[in-house]
Amino acid sequence: MTLRFFAKGQWQENWDGRISGLPEMVEIALQLRRVGREPVQFISAVEIPEVATR
């Protein structure tokens, strides 16, 4: 499983929410290995809604 983070117009491999807050989107990639067959990859991107802080 791998994660990528989208912010300020580009994808990034690493993200520190303590410094940068929340990204705009997170991409989740999952690769399933099967014995004797090609791996199957699932990829989805999820938009992170803006959160109001007090």
ZITACOR-V753934 format. One record per residue. RES is the residue in three letters. PHI is phi in degrees with one decimal (NA if undefined). Layout:
res=RES phi=PHI
res=RES phi=PHI
This chain:
res=MET phi=NA
res=THR phi=-131.7
res=LEU phi=-124.0
res=ARG phi=-132.7
res=PHE phi=-125.9
res=PHE phi=-109.5
res=ALA phi=-160.2
res=LYS phi=53.8
res=GLY phi=81.5
res=GLN phi=-149.0
res=TRP phi=-86.5
res=GLN phi=-129.9
res=GLU phi=-79.1
res=ASN phi=-125.8
res=TRP phi=-149.6
res=ASP phi=-115.1
res=GLY phi=-64.5
res=ARG phi=-68.2
res=ILE phi=-96.9
res=SER phi=-103.8
res=GLY phi=73.4
res=LEU phi=-85.1
res=PRO phi=-75.9
res=GLU phi=-76.1
res=MET phi=-145.6
res=VAL phi=-127.2
res=GLU phi=-100.6
res=ILE phi=-116.2
res=ALA phi=-121.0
res=LEU phi=-127.0
res=GLN phi=-114.9
res=LEU phi=-102.8
res=ARG phi=-94.3
res=ARG phi=-123.9
res=VAL phi=-61.2
res=GLY phi=73.3
res=ARG phi=-135.8
res=GLU phi=-68.0
res=PRO phi=-65.7
res=VAL phi=-112.9
res=GLN phi=-115.1
res=PHE phi=-116.2
res=ILE phi=-132.5
res=SER phi=-145.3
res=ALA phi=-115.7
res=VAL phi=-121.2
res=GLU phi=-77.4
res=ILE phi=-97.7
res=PRO phi=-70.6
res=GLU phi=-67.4
res=VAL phi=-117.3
res=ALA phi=-74.3
res=THR phi=-112.8
res=ARG phi=-99.8
